[in-house]
Amino acid sequence: MEFPLVFSRSTLQSFLLLISISLSPSSLLATNQWFPFGPDGGDARSLAADPHDHTHLFLGAANGWIYDSHNGGQSWKRLARVGNRDDLVLDNIIVDPSDPKHILAGTWVLGSSDGGLFISTDGGVTWKPNPEMQHQSIRALALAPSDGKNLTAGTLKGVFRSVDNGEHWKLISPEGSTEIHEVESIAIDPSDPNIIYAGTWHLPWKSTDGGTTWHNIKQGIIEDSDVFSIIVDPKQPHTVYASACSGIYKSDNGGEKFTKIQGIPTTARRTRVLMQDPEHLSTVYAGTTEGLFRTDDSGSMWVRTTRDDVIINDVYVDPTDSKHVLMATDRGGVVASEDGGTSFSPSNAGFSSRQIVSFVSVSHRPSELYTGVVNDKRWGGVFHSGDGGLTWAMQSDGLEGHDVFSLGEAPDGTIVAGTEHGIYVLDAAQQSWKRAGDLMPLTRNSSAKSVRAARTARSTAHKPESPVPSSQAPSNQIDGAVTTLTVIAGQLYAVTTEGVFATSTPGQRWNKVSGPTDEPWRYLAGFQSTALLASLKSLTLSVDSGKTWRMLPLPSGLTQIGAVAVDSAGGLWVGGREGIFGSSDNGASWTTMKNLYVSDVNSIFFDEPANRLLITGNGEATLAFSLHLPDKTVKYWDTGWNLRFLRPVGDYLVGATRYDGVVVQPRMMQSKELASH
């Protein structure tokens, strides 16, 4: 399906109405009125299948979302945010074999002992926490193959068991045990549910009486090994595999003695998951922090079948077609193989778990957009949309896996990316990114003549006239993190950890701006000759296109700055934890806006065509605000998402979520208006 570059209101509304029908379930419409459109990919954590329908799969993410697929993982649909929070890691999903609408999800929270067990009875559309497992950090969850009501969970506290389909739970490891705690993996004997294996952050344990007694099964395993995964052969239960930080181990006597399997490099031995091919039990997959390994002879020889920079969290093998293999990976989302794991390709349509922090739309083609993401290395960088944010494609060649903190468009139309390691420009002809060119100090009164003189001096003396310390800018390039890119008075400005720079030729030369004091500057906004520069605690203003600067006092009551803006009348705007403040007298005095109830402001954007400010804030609120400047009318939208920023695209809005990619405003969703100031 193709889309025009510029949408009419009726075209977009019709399209989004169609999408709203196809995106159902009703929970998405009820709680998230703005529709997610990618970019696809991100952190995928776990995979599970409907035992009655091998094409119906579930996918757990690292941001609380659970997805499902009805075509074997070719495409995904959001079901719900489990627990209605964005910090739950869904590492374990169990689908009831007797009732596939009954699903259990074990969750944990990064850097915390929090988590819990959540249960759905409607196929994953709605979820309720289990009160007996509330706030348990659940790292493992297993269903007894011979008893569909018997479940075992591994938590930071110990091992828990349920014999009534997950309704009630009992701690079956010793209370307060100094050994059986921080349980990372669980396996249950295929014929006897009372035989339980538990892998801890220390060593593995085994119980043969349903958890009444436990004994250590460490013989052959290197001491103090984190046991990430345990699997039991479904036909020969005396065969047990265990993966640990020290390698992969195999036992032929029910875990009483293990032998270390050779063939996997030492650096790849953090094996998060082991998975047997249900049709060919001698084939075992090992998902490691350095790619996927496969053995076809029960562990005698292993072959790596992916790149070594793929971090694998889970592996699914289709029980009806062992050639069909899926992996849940860090950053790369879901990848699929149709040849038994020999080759893989992305399978992320509909799955988006991206942290978008930057955005720019092309000035003469407003439906052409670029977004920058962080924490995704070679799977991230910059994504491009030519249809107003409805579809996205990665455009990151040349970025070398850098995080993209800022994006901008230079006056000559060049797209520029600011990373944690310098500035890159998009080569439109090659459709790849190039490192920005030379860096040259610029004095306050530098003229074109002095600039040319400095260039001549450098070319003859092989060094800058006023050298920039090599620790700050090796090879005469900006090397620090670039937090803001914006155009002021016909020049593109970059706010970096090495200072503020400006250019009219972003691919060739950046001039260091003199005038602002030495501060850890973060934010810059401007209109015509007015520029407002801010750190977390300081403000400085220029009204002569950056030639001179003067410090401004912070608005009374504002403790930390989160965003700044300048409107077309020269009005200054500052936002932070305590809300948004405006000044019409160059910072001499500040006022707050009536009915603009937003705190912890993270973005203020001046939308010149509409003469309004678009404002978002951190926290749990899902509201986004508009302040129409001529009459100070405040409008808001309940977007259903926690937004990092909001931008106009034609006659609708696009938002960037914290962890879920881009969301698009349906035109039929009208804003609500508050009384004017």
C-alpha positions in Angstrom: 0.0 0.0 0.0 1.5 3.4 -1.0 0.8 6.8 0.6 1.1 10.2 -0.9 3.8 12.5 0.4 1.4 15.1 1.6 -1.9 14.1 3.1 -5.2 16.0 2.9 -7.3 16.0 6.0 -9.8 13.7 4.5 -7.2 11.2 3.3 -5.5 11.0 6.7 -8.7 10.7 8.6 -10.0 7.9 6.3 -6.7 6.1 6.7 -6.6 6.4 10.5 -10.2 5.4 10.7 -9.4 2.2 8.8 -6.3 1.7 11.0 -8.4 2.2 14.2 -10.7 -0.6 13.1 -7.9 -3.0 12.2 -5.8 -2.2 15.3 -8.6 -3.2 17.7 -8.7 -4.7 20.4 -10.9 -2.3 22.2 -8.4 -1.8 25.0 -6.1 0.0 22.7 -8.8 2.4 21.6 -10.0 2.8 25.2 -6.7 3.7 26.8 -4.4 4.8 23.9 -6.3 7.0 21.5 -3.2 7.9 19.4 -2.0 5.1 17.2 1.5 3.6 17.3 3.3 3.4 14.0 6.9 2.3 14.7 9.7 2.4 13.9 9.6 -1.3 14.2 12.0 -3.3 16.5 13.7 -2.7 19.8 14.1 -5.0 22.9 12.0 -8.3 22.6 12.2 -10.5 25.7 10.1 -13.6 25.4 8.0 -15.8 23.0 5.1 -18.2 23.8 2.7 -20.1 21.6 -1.0 -21.1 21.8 -0.8 -24.9 22.3 -3.9 -25.3 20.0 -2.7 -23.0 17.2 1.0 -22.9 16.3 0.5 -19.7 14.3 -0.9 -17.8 17.3 2.1 -16.5 19.2 2.7 -14.1 22.1 5.6 -11.7 22.5 6.7 -10.0 25.7 8.7 -6.8 25.7 10.9 -4.9 28.1 8.5 -2.0 28.6 5.4 -3.9 29.9 3.8 -4.5 26.5 2.5 -7.9 25.4 1.9 -8.5 21.7 0.3 -11.3 19.7 0.6 -12.7 16.2 -1.8 -14.9 14.2 0.5 -15.6 11.3 3.5 -17.3 13.0 5.3 -14.1 13.9 5.2 -12.4 10.5 3.4 -9.4 12.0 2.4 -8.3 15.6 -0.4 -6.5 17.3 -0.3 -4.8 20.6 -2.6 -6.4 23.1 -2.1 -4.6 26.4 0.5 -3.0 28.7 0.7 -5.5 31.6 0.2 -3.8 34.9 -0.4 -0.5 33.1 3.3 0.5 33.7 6.3 0.8 31.4 9.0 -0.7 33.5 7.9 -4.4 33.7 10.2 -6.8 31.8 8.1 -9.7 30.5 10.5 -12.6 30.4 8.0 -15.4 31.0 4.6 -16.1 29.4 2.6 -19.2 29.9 -0.4 -20.1 27.8 -2.8 -22.5 29.5 -3.0 -25.7 27.4 -6.6 -26.3 28.4 -7.7 -22.7 27.8 -5.6 -20.5 25.6 -7.4 -17.4 26.8 -5.9 -18.0 30.2 -2.4 -16.6 30.2 0.1 -15.9 32.9 3.0 -13.4 32.7 5.9 -13.3 35.1 7.6 -9.9 35.3 10.5 -8.1 36.9 11.9 -4.6 37.0 15.4 -3.6 36.0 17.4 -2.4 39.0 14.7 -3.3 41.5 13.3 -6.2 43.4 9.8 -5.3 42.2 7.7 -7.3 39.7 4.8 -9.7 39.9 2.6 -12.3 38.3 -0.2 -11.1 36.1 -3.1 -13.2 34.8 -5.4 -12.7 31.8 -8.6 -14.6 31.1 -9.4 -13.0 27.8 -6.5 -13.9 25.7 -4.2 -11.1 26.9 -6.5 -8.1 26.4 -6.8 -7.3 30.1 -4.6 -8.3 33.0 -4.9 -8.5 36.8 -2.1 -9.0 39.3 -2.0 -12.1 41.5 -2.1 -10.8 45.1 0.0 -13.6 46.5 2.9 -12.8 44.1 2.6 -9.1 44.1 6.0 -7.3 44.0 7.8 -10.6 43.5 10.7 -10.2 41.0 9.8 -13.3 38.8 12.8 -14.5 36.8 11.5 -17.9 35.7 8.1 -19.5 35.2 7.4 -23.1 34.1 4.3 -25.3 33.6 4.5 -29.0 34.4 4.2 -30.9 31.1 2.2 -33.7 32.8 -0.1 -31.5 34.8 -1.5 -28.3 33.3 -2.5 -26.8 36.6 0.9 -27.2 38.2 3.2 -24.2 37.9 6.5 -23.2 39.4 8.0 -19.8 39.6 11.6 -18.6 40.4 12.0 -15.3 42.1 14.6 -13.3 43.9 13.1 -14.7 47.1 13.1 -18.4 46.1 10.9 -21.0 44.5 7.1 -20.8 44.5 4.6 -23.4 43.4 0.9 -23.4 42.4 -1.2 -26.5 41.9 -4.4 -24.7 41.0 -3.6 -23.0 37.7 -1.8 -20.0 39.2 -4.5 -18.8 41.6 -2.7 -19.6 44.8 1.1 -19.9 45.5 3.3 -21.3 48.2 7.0 -20.8 48.8 8.5 -24.3 48.5 12.2 -23.4 49.0 13.3 -22.9 52.6 12.1 -19.5 54.0 15.1 -17.1 54.2 17.4 -19.6 52.5 20.9 -18.3 52.0 21.3 -20.7 49.1 18.1 -21.1 47.2 17.3 -17.5 46.2 17.7 -15.3 43.2 16.2 -18.1 41.1 16.9 -17.4 37.4 15.7 -20.7 35.8 13.1 -23.4 36.4 12.5 -26.8 34.7 10.0 -29.6 35.6 10.4 -33.3 34.7 8.1 -34.1 31.8 6.4 -37.1 33.6 6.7 -36.2 37.3 5.7 -32.7 38.4 7.4 -33.2 41.7 10.8 -33.3 40.1 11.8 -29.7 39.9 15.1 -28.1 38.8 16.0 -24.6 40.0 19.0 -22.6 38.7 20.1 -19.7 40.9 22.7 -16.9 40.5 25.0 -19.3 42.3 24.4 -23.0 41.3 21.6 -25.4 40.4 19.3 -27.3 42.8 16.9 -30.2 42.5 13.8 -31.4 44.4 12.2 -34.8 43.9 9.3 -34.3 46.3 7.6 -31.1 45.1 9.9 -28.8 47.0 9.8 -30.4 50.4 13.5 -31.1 50.3 16.2 -29.8 48.0 19.8 -30.9 47.2 22.6 -29.2 45.3 23.4 -30.6 41.8 26.7 -28.8 41.3 29.0 -31.8 40.5 30.9 -30.9 37.3 29.8 -27.2 37.3 32.3 -24.5 38.1 31.6 -22.9 41.5 29.5 -19.7 41.7 28.0 -20.1 38.2 24.8 -18.2 37.4 22.4 -20.7 35.9 20.4 -18.9 33.2 18.5 -21.8 31.7 17.7 -25.5 32.4 15.9 -27.9 30.0 14.9 -31.5 30.4 14.7 -33.8 27.4 10.9 -34.6 27.0 11.5 -38.2 26.0 14.6 -39.0 28.1 14.2 -37.0 31.3 17.5 -38.2 32.7 19.1 -35.9 30.0 19.4 -32.4 31.4 21.0 -29.3 29.9 22.0 -26.3 31.9 23.5 -23.0 30.8 25.6 -20.8 33.1 28.0 -17.9 32.9 30.8 -20.5 32.8 29.4 -22.4 29.8 26.9 -25.1 28.8 26.6 -28.3 30.7 24.9 -31.7 30.1 23.9 -34.4 32.5 22.9 -38.0 31.6 21.7 -38.9 35.1 19.1 -36.3 36.0 21.6 -33.6 37.0 23.5 -35.6 39.5 26.7 -35.1 37.5 27.3 -32.6 34.7 29.9 -32.5 31.9 30.9 -29.2 30.4 30.0 -29.0 26.7 32.8 -27.7 24.5 32.6 -25.7 21.3 31.2 -22.4 22.4 33.7 -19.5 22.8 34.4 -18.4 26.4 33.2 -14.9 25.5 29.8 -16.2 24.4 29.1 -18.3 27.5 26.4 -16.1 29.0 23.7 -18.3 27.4 20.3 -16.9 28.3 18.2 -19.6 26.8 18.5 -23.2 25.7 15.8 -24.7 23.5 15.4 -28.2 22.0 13.8 -28.8 18.6 10.6 -30.7 19.5 10.8 -32.7 16.3 14.6 -33.5 16.5 15.7 -33.7 20.1 19.3 -33.9 19.2 19.1 -30.4 17.9 19.5 -27.8 20.6 19.7 -24.0 20.3 21.8 -21.9 22.6 20.9 -18.2 22.6 23.8 -16.3 24.0 25.0 -12.7 24.4 27.1 -13.3 21.3 24.7 -14.8 18.9 22.9 -18.1 18.3 24.6 -21.5 18.5 23.1 -24.8 17.3 24.1 -28.4 17.8 22.6 -31.3 15.8 24.3 -34.0 17.8 23.2 -33.3 21.3 26.0 -31.0 22.1 29.1 -32.6 20.7 29.6 -29.9 18.1 28.2 -26.3 18.0 28.0 -23.9 15.1 27.3 -20.2 15.4 24.6 -19.2 12.9 24.3 -15.4 13.5 26.5 -12.4 13.9 28.4 -12.3 17.2 26.8 -9.0 18.3 23.3 -10.4 18.6 22.0 -10.7 22.2 19.3 -13.4 22.3 16.7 -13.5 25.1 14.5 -16.3 23.9 14.1 -18.9 21.1 10.9 -20.4 19.8 10.9 -23.5 17.5 7.6 -24.2 15.7 6.5 -27.7 16.9 4.9 -28.4 13.5 7.7 -27.1 11.4 11.2 -27.1 13.0 12.6 -25.1 10.1 10.6 -22.1 11.4 12.5 -20.6 14.3 12.0 -17.2 16.0 14.3 -15.3 18.3 13.6 -12.4 20.7 16.6 -10.2 20.8 17.9 -7.0 22.4 17.5 -4.0 20.1 16.8 -6.1 17.0 13.4 -7.2 18.1 12.1 -10.5 16.6 14.1 -12.2 13.9 12.8 -15.2 12.0 14.4 -18.2 10.2 12.8 -20.6 7.7 15.8 -22.9 7.4 16.2 -24.2 10.9 18.3 -21.3 12.2 20.9 -21.1 9.5 19.8 -17.6 8.3 17.5 -15.0 9.9 15.7 -11.8 8.8 13.7 -9.2 10.9 10.1 -10.0 11.7 9.0 -6.9 13.5 6.0 -5.5 11.6 3.8 -4.0 14.3 6.3 -4.4 17.1 7.9 -1.2 18.3 10.0 -0.7 21.4 12.1 2.3 20.5 13.3 5.2 22.6 12.9 8.2 20.3 14.6 11.4 21.6 15.0 13.6 18.4 12.9 14.6 15.4 13.0 16.8 12.4 10.7 17.4 9.4 11.9 18.6 6.1 10.9 22.2 5.6 9.7 22.0 2.0 8.3 18.5 2.4 6.5 18.4 5.9 5.5 14.8 5.5 9.1 13.7 5.2 10.3 13.0 8.8 13.4 11.8 10.5 13.6 10.4 14.1 16.7 9.6 16.2 16.8 6.8 18.7 19.1 5.8 21.6 20.3 2.5 23.1 19.9 0.5 19.9 23.4 0.5 18.6 23.6 -0.8 15.0 19.8 -1.5 15.0 19.0 2.1 15.8 20.3 5.5 14.7 18.0 7.4 12.4 14.7 6.3 10.9 13.1 8.0 7.9 9.4 8.4 7.0 8.1 9.7 3.7 4.5 9.5 4.6 4.1 11.6 7.7 5.1 9.0 10.2 2.9 6.1 9.2 5.8 3.9 7.9 9.5 4.1 8.8 12.7 2.7 7.4 16.1 2.7 9.0 18.6 5.2 7.5 21.7 4.7 9.6 24.5 3.8 7.3 27.6 5.6 8.4 26.4 6.4 11.9 28.6 3.6 13.4 26.0 2.6 15.9 25.9 5.9 17.7 22.9 7.2 19.7 21.2 10.1 18.0 20.4 12.8 20.6 19.4 15.6 18.2 18.4 16.1 14.6 18.2 19.4 12.6 17.9 20.7 9.1 20.5 23.3 8.0 19.3 26.3 6.0 20.7 24.6 2.8 18.5 21.6 3.4 21.2 19.3 4.8 19.9 16.9 7.5 22.2 16.8 10.5 22.4 14.3 13.4 24.0 15.0 16.8 25.3 11.9 18.5 27.0 11.1 21.8 30.2 11.2 19.7 30.0 14.2 17.4 28.0 15.5 14.4 27.1 13.7 11.2 25.5 15.0 8.0 23.3 13.0 5.6 24.8 12.7 2.1 21.6 12.8 0.1 23.2 11.3 -3.0 24.7 8.3 -1.2 21.9 8.1 1.4 24.5 7.6 4.1 25.9 9.7 7.0 29.3 11.4 7.0 31.2 12.7 10.0 31.0 16.6 10.0 34.1 18.4 8.9 36.6 20.7 10.5 36.2 22.6 13.7 37.5 26.2 13.9 37.4 28.6 16.9 35.4 31.8 16.3 36.0 35.0 18.2 33.1 37.3 18.9 34.1 39.8 16.2 35.3 37.3 13.6 34.6 38.3 10.1 34.7 36.5 6.8 38.2 37.9 6.3 39.5 36.7 9.6 38.0 33.3 8.9 39.8 33.0 5.6 43.0 34.1 7.3 42.6 31.4 10.0 42.1 28.8 7.2 45.2 30.0 5.5 47.2 29.9 8.7 46.1 26.4 9.4 46.9 25.1 6.0 50.4 26.5 6.1 51.3 25.9 9.7 49.4 22.5 9.9 47.6 23.6 13.0 44.7 26.0 14.0 45.6 29.6 14.7 43.9 29.2 18.1 44.2 25.4 18.7 41.3 23.6 20.3 42.6 21.1 22.9 43.0 17.7 21.3 41.2 16.1 24.3 38.1 18.0 23.3 38.2 17.8 19.6 40.6 15.3 18.1 41.2 15.6 14.3 39.6 19.1 14.4 36.1 17.6 14.8 33.4 18.1 17.4 33.7 14.9 19.5 31.4 15.5 22.4 27.7 14.7 22.9 25.3 17.0 20.9 22.1 17.7 22.7 20.5 20.3 20.5 20.5 21.3 16.8 18.5 24.4 15.8 18.5 27.2 13.2 18.9 30.8 14.3 19.3 33.8 12.0 20.3 31.6 9.0 22.8 29.4 10.8 22.6 26.0 12.3 23.6 25.9 15.9 24.8 22.8 17.9 24.8 22.6 21.7 27.5 20.2 22.7 29.5 19.1 25.8 32.4 21.0 24.2 30.6 24.2 23.8 28.2 25.9 21.3 29.0 25.8 17.6 27.4 27.4 14.5 27.7 26.8 10.8 26.3 27.6 7.4 28.1 24.6 5.8 27.4 21.7 8.3 29.4 19.2 6.3 32.5 21.3 6.2 33.2 23.7 9.1 31.7 24.5 12.5 32.7 27.7 14.3 32.8 27.8 18.1 30.5 30.5 19.4 32.1 32.8 21.9 30.1 34.7 24.5 28.2 32.2 26.6 29.9 31.4 29.8 31.3 28.0 30.4 28.3 26.0 31.4 27.0 22.4 30.7 24.6 23.9 28.2 21.8 21.5 27.0 18.9 23.4 25.3 18.8 26.2 22.7 15.8 27.8 21.0 15.5 30.8 18.8 13.5 32.9 16.4 15.1 35.4 14.0 17.8 37.1 16.0 16.7 36.0 19.5 18.3 33.0 21.0 17.7 31.4 24.5 20.4 29.0 25.7 19.9 26.9 28.9 21.6 24.4 31.1 19.7 22.6 33.9 20.2 25.6 36.2 21.1 28.6 34.0 19.7 30.8 31.3 21.5 33.1 28.9 19.9 35.3 26.2 21.2 36.8 22.9 19.1 39.3 20.9 21.7 39.9 18.2 22.0 36.5 16.5 24.5 35.2 19.1 27.0 38.0 19.0 26.5 38.9 22.6 24.9 37.1 25.5 23.7 38.0 29.0 22.7 35.8 31.9 19.0 35.7 33.0 17.7 34.9 36.4 15.5 31.8 36.6 11.8 32.2 37.0 10.9 32.3 40.7 10.1 28.8 41.9 11.7 27.0 39.0 14.3 24.6 40.3 15.4 22.8 37.1 15.1 23.5 33.4 13.7 20.8 31.1 12.9 22.8 27.9 13.0 26.3 26.3 11.3 28.0 23.4 11.2 31.4 21.7 8.1 32.6 19.8 7.7 34.9 16.8 7.1 37.9 19.0 10.3 37.4 20.9 8.5 35.8 23.9 10.7 33.5 26.0 9.4 30.3 27.4 11.0 28.0 30.0 9.7 24.7 31.4 10.7 22.5 34.2 9.5 20.5 37.2 7.3 23.3 38.4 5.6 24.0 35.1 6.0 26.5 32.2 6.9 30.2 32.5 6.8 32.9 29.9 8.4 36.3 29.5 7.6 39.1 27.1 10.3 41.5 28.3 13.5 39.5 27.6 13.5 37.7 30.9 13.1 40.7 33.2 9.9 39.1 34.6 8.2 35.8 34.2 4.5 34.7 34.5 2.7 31.4 34.5 -0.3 30.5 32.3 -3.7 29.9 33.8 -5.1 26.5 33.1 -1.9 25.1 31.8 -1.6 22.3 34.3 1.6 20.6 33.2 4.6 19.7 35.4 8.0 18.3 34.8 8.0 19.8 31.3 10.3 18.0 28.9 9.5 19.8 25.6 8.2 23.2 24.4 7.9 23.6 20.7 6.9 26.8 18.9 4.6 25.9 16.0 5.0 29.0 13.8 2.2 28.4 11.3 -0.4 27.8 14.0 1.2 30.4 16.3 1.1 28.1 19.3 3.3 26.2 21.7 3.1 22.4 21.9 4.0 21.2 25.4 4.6 17.8 27.0 5.7 16.6 30.4 7.2 13.6 32.1 5.3 11.6 34.7 2.3 9.4 34.6 0.0 11.9 32.9 -0.8 11.2 29.2 -1.9 14.7 28.4 -0.3 17.0 25.7 -1.0 20.7 25.6 -1.3 23.5 23.1 -1.1 27.2 24.1 -2.5 29.5 21.3 -0.4 32.6 21.8 -2.6 35.4 20.5 -5.4 34.7 23.0 -3.6 32.4 25.4 -6.2 29.7 24.9 -5.1 26.3 26.3 -6.1 23.0 24.6 -5.1 19.5 25.5 -5.3 16.0 24.2 -5.4 12.8 26.2 -3.0 10.9 23.9 -2.9 7.7 26.1 0.9 7.8 26.0 3.7 9.4 28.1 5.3 11.6 25.5 8.8 13.0 25.2 7.7 15.7 22.7 5.0 16.7 20.2 5.4 18.0 16.7 3.0 19.1 13.9 2.9 17.3 10.6 0.6 19.1 8.2 -2.8 19.3 10.0 -2.2 16.6 12.6 0.3 15.9 15.3 3.0 13.3 15.9 4.3 12.4 19.3 7.4 10.5 20.5 6.8 8.1 23.4 9.2 7.1 26.1 9.8 3.6 25.0 7.2 2.8 22.3 8.2 4.7 19.2 6.0 7.2 17.3 2.3 7.8 17.8 0.1 9.6 15.4 -3.0 11.7 16.2 -6.2 10.6 14.5 -7.9 13.6 13.0 -11.2 12.5 14.4 -9.8 13.0 18.0 -10.5 16.6 18.8 -8.6 18.5 21.4 -10.4 19.8 24.6 -10.3 23.5 25.3 -9.8 25.2 28.6 -10.7 28.8 29.4 -8.3 31.4 28.2 -6.0 33.3 30.4 
